[in-house]
Amino acid sequence: MKTPQILVLRIPGCDPKKCSALKLSRHNLVRVFHSPRQIRGHPIVLNPFAAKSFSPADLTLAQNKGILVLDCSWNEAAEQFQHRLRGEQRGLPYLVAANPVNYGQVGKLSSAEAAASALFILGFEDEAKKILSLFKWGPHFLELNKEPLKDYQMATDSREVVQKQLQYMPLNDDRREKL
């Protein structure tokens, strides 16, 4: 099975010493771009504000077009994702960050965590582990999200991923009443 190419659009602003995308680039695990115009084709864009969830149904598209991670500060994420990036927009499901900057926060993944999550969900577990093995906290990310990642991997489509993520999300009073 062909491993999807991981593309990174790097927006200056984060600390280069803490930048997981740059470390992945140094190990030839991702291809880094500095302008959207440099990116050819229409890859799947991992966008935390997307209406549709990333799922195993995206496998063929990911293999043919690649997966694009936007590498920027989380303080600028909302603004950066307003600029339309060409490609299919997909949000990663409920996952907890293990990186030292955003440890324990839901969805605030590093570029490495996002890329590895997408690969894991598509069934490329070894490739996901290889990406995360470069970071002290990387294996902990997989341990922290072991069950959800496996469940998302077993889903058939975006709707099923969204249903599965509900079991990992803390219940608020509104959701509790609807169940």
LOGURO-475524 format. One record per residue (C-alpha): residue number from 1; x, y, z. Coordinates in steps of 0.5 Angstrom, whole numbers. Layout:
N
<rec i="NUM" east="X" north="Y" up="Z"/>
...
***
This chain:
179
<rec i="1" east="0" north="0" up="0"/>
<rec i="2" east="3" north="7" up="-2"/>
<rec i="3" east="4" north="11" up="4"/>
<rec i="4" east="1" north="18" up="3"/>
<rec i="5" east="6" north="24" up="2"/>
<rec i="6" east="6" north="29" up="8"/>
<rec i="7" east="6" north="36" up="6"/>
<rec i="8" east="8" north="42" up="11"/>
<rec i="9" east="6" north="49" up="9"/>
<rec i="10" east="10" north="53" up="14"/>
<rec i="11" east="8" north="60" up="17"/>
<rec i="12" east="14" north="63" up="20"/>
<rec i="13" east="12" north="65" up="28"/>
<rec i="14" east="13" north="59" up="32"/>
<rec i="15" east="20" north="58" up="35"/>
<rec i="16" east="24" north="54" up="30"/>
<rec i="17" east="28" north="50" up="36"/>
<rec i="18" east="21" north="47" up="38"/>
<rec i="19" east="18" north="46" up="31"/>
<rec i="20" east="16" north="39" up="30"/>
<rec i="21" east="15" north="40" up="22"/>
<rec i="22" east="23" north="43" up="22"/>
<rec i="23" east="25" north="36" up="25"/>
<rec i="24" east="21" north="32" up="21"/>
<rec i="25" east="24" north="36" up="15"/>
<rec i="26" east="31" north="35" up="17"/>
<rec i="27" east="29" north="27" up="17"/>
<rec i="28" east="26" north="27" up="10"/>
<rec i="29" east="19" north="25" up="13"/>
<rec i="30" east="16" north="31" up="10"/>
<rec i="31" east="16" north="36" up="5"/>
<rec i="32" east="16" north="43" up="7"/>
<rec i="33" east="13" north="49" up="3"/>
<rec i="34" east="13" north="57" up="5"/>
<rec i="35" east="8" north="59" up="0"/>
<rec i="36" east="1" north="56" up="-2"/>
<rec i="37" east="3" north="57" up="-9"/>
<rec i="38" east="9" north="52" up="-9"/>
<rec i="39" east="4" north="46" up="-7"/>
<rec i="40" east="2" north="43" up="-13"/>
<rec i="41" east="-5" north="39" up="-14"/>
<rec i="42" east="-10" north="39" up="-8"/>
<rec i="43" east="-8" north="35" up="-2"/>
<rec i="44" east="-12" north="34" up="4"/>
<rec i="45" east="-12" north="40" up="8"/>
<rec i="46" east="-12" north="38" up="16"/>
<rec i="47" east="-16" north="44" up="18"/>
<rec i="48" east="-18" north="44" up="25"/>
<rec i="49" east="-24" north="48" up="23"/>
<rec i="50" east="-27" north="44" up="18"/>
<rec i="51" east="-34" north="41" up="17"/>
<rec i="52" east="-32" north="34" up="15"/>
<rec i="53" east="-28" north="29" up="19"/>
<rec i="54" east="-22" north="26" up="17"/>
<rec i="55" east="-23" north="18" up="16"/>
<rec i="56" east="-21" north="12" up="13"/>
<rec i="57" east="-25" north="14" up="7"/>
<rec i="58" east="-20" north="19" up="5"/>
<rec i="59" east="-15" north="14" up="4"/>
<rec i="60" east="-15" north="14" up="-4"/>
<rec i="61" east="-15" north="21" up="-4"/>
<rec i="62" east="-9" north="22" up="1"/>
<rec i="63" east="-5" north="17" up="-3"/>
<rec i="64" east="-6" north="21" up="-10"/>
<rec i="65" east="-6" north="28" up="-7"/>
<rec i="66" east="-2" north="28" up="0"/>
<rec i="67" east="-4" north="31" up="6"/>
<rec i="68" east="-2" north="38" up="8"/>
<rec i="69" east="-1" north="40" up="15"/>
<rec i="70" east="-1" north="48" up="16"/>
<rec i="71" east="5" north="49" up="21"/>
<rec i="72" east="4" north="56" up="25"/>
<rec i="73" east="3" north="58" up="32"/>
<rec i="74" east="-4" north="56" up="35"/>
<rec i="75" east="-5" north="63" up="37"/>
<rec i="76" east="-5" north="65" up="29"/>
<rec i="77" east="-9" north="58" up="27"/>
<rec i="78" east="-16" north="61" up="26"/>
<rec i="79" east="-13" north="67" up="22"/>
<rec i="80" east="-9" north="63" up="18"/>
<rec i="81" east="-14" north="57" up="16"/>
<rec i="82" east="-19" north="63" up="14"/>
<rec i="83" east="-14" north="64" up="8"/>
<rec i="84" east="-17" north="58" up="3"/>
<rec i="85" east="-12" north="53" up="2"/>
<rec i="86" east="-14" north="49" up="-4"/>
<rec i="87" east="-16" north="42" up="-3"/>
<rec i="88" east="-21" north="38" up="1"/>
<rec i="89" east="-21" north="40" up="8"/>
<rec i="90" east="-21" north="35" up="14"/>
<rec i="91" east="-21" north="36" up="21"/>
<rec i="92" east="-18" north="31" up="26"/>
<rec i="93" east="-22" north="28" up="31"/>
<rec i="94" east="-22" north="28" up="38"/>
<rec i="95" east="-15" north="27" up="40"/>
<rec i="96" east="-11" north="30" up="46"/>
<rec i="97" east="-4" north="33" up="45"/>
<rec i="98" east="2" north="30" up="48"/>
<rec i="99" east="7" north="36" up="46"/>
<rec i="100" east="10" north="40" up="52"/>
<rec i="101" east="7" north="46" up="49"/>
<rec i="102" east="0" north="44" up="49"/>
<rec i="103" east="0" north="38" up="53"/>
<rec i="104" east="-7" north="35" up="55"/>
<rec i="105" east="-11" north="40" up="51"/>
<rec i="106" east="-16" north="37" up="46"/>
<rec i="107" east="-14" north="38" up="39"/>
<rec i="108" east="-8" north="43" up="40"/>
<rec i="109" east="-3" north="38" up="36"/>
<rec i="110" east="4" north="39" up="34"/>
<rec i="111" east="5" north="38" up="26"/>
<rec i="112" east="8" north="32" up="28"/>
<rec i="113" east="2" north="29" up="32"/>
<rec i="114" east="-3" north="32" up="27"/>
<rec i="115" east="1" north="28" up="21"/>
<rec i="116" east="2" north="22" up="25"/>
<rec i="117" east="-5" north="22" up="27"/>
<rec i="118" east="-7" north="22" up="20"/>
<rec i="119" east="-3" north="16" up="18"/>
<rec i="120" east="-5" north="12" up="24"/>
<rec i="121" east="-12" north="13" up="22"/>
<rec i="122" east="-11" north="11" up="15"/>
<rec i="123" east="-8" north="5" up="17"/>
<rec i="124" east="0" north="7" up="17"/>
<rec i="125" east="1" north="5" up="24"/>
<rec i="126" east="9" north="4" up="23"/>
<rec i="127" east="10" north="11" up="19"/>
<rec i="128" east="6" north="14" up="25"/>
<rec i="129" east="11" north="11" up="30"/>
<rec i="130" east="17" north="13" up="26"/>
<rec i="131" east="15" north="20" up="26"/>
<rec i="132" east="13" north="20" up="33"/>
<rec i="133" east="19" north="17" up="35"/>
<rec i="134" east="23" north="23" up="34"/>
<rec i="135" east="21" north="26" up="40"/>
<rec i="136" east="21" north="24" up="47"/>
<rec i="137" east="14" north="26" up="48"/>
<rec i="138" east="12" north="22" up="41"/>
<rec i="139" east="11" north="15" up="44"/>
<rec i="140" east="6" north="18" up="50"/>
<rec i="141" east="2" north="21" up="44"/>
<rec i="142" east="0" north="14" up="42"/>
<rec i="143" east="-1" north="11" up="49"/>
<rec i="144" east="-5" north="17" up="51"/>
<rec i="145" east="-10" north="17" up="44"/>
<rec i="146" east="-9" north="9" up="43"/>
<rec i="147" east="-16" north="7" up="44"/>
<rec i="148" east="-19" north="13" up="40"/>
<rec i="149" east="-14" north="12" up="34"/>
<rec i="150" east="-16" north="5" up="34"/>
<rec i="151" east="-23" north="6" up="34"/>
<rec i="152" east="-22" north="12" up="28"/>
<rec i="153" east="-18" north="7" up="24"/>
<rec i="154" east="-24" north="2" up="24"/>
<rec i="155" east="-29" north="7" up="22"/>
<rec i="156" east="-32" north="7" up="15"/>
<rec i="157" east="-33" north="14" up="14"/>
<rec i="158" east="-33" north="21" up="17"/>
<rec i="159" east="-40" north="21" up="20"/>
<rec i="160" east="-38" north="14" up="23"/>
<rec i="161" east="-31" north="18" up="26"/>
<rec i="162" east="-35" north="23" up="29"/>
<rec i="163" east="-40" north="18" up="32"/>
<rec i="164" east="-34" north="14" up="35"/>
<rec i="165" east="-31" north="21" up="38"/>
<rec i="166" east="-37" north="22" up="42"/>
<rec i="167" east="-35" north="17" up="47"/>
<rec i="168" east="-28" north="20" up="48"/>
<rec i="169" east="-31" north="27" up="49"/>
<rec i="170" east="-33" north="29" up="56"/>
<rec i="171" east="-40" north="30" up="57"/>
<rec i="172" east="-43" north="37" up="58"/>
<rec i="173" east="-50" north="37" up="61"/>
<rec i="174" east="-53" north="39" up="54"/>
<rec i="175" east="-51" north="32" up="51"/>
<rec i="176" east="-52" north="28" up="58"/>
<rec i="177" east="-60" north="30" up="57"/>
<rec i="178" east="-60" north="28" up="49"/>
<rec i="179" east="-57" north="21" up="51"/>
***
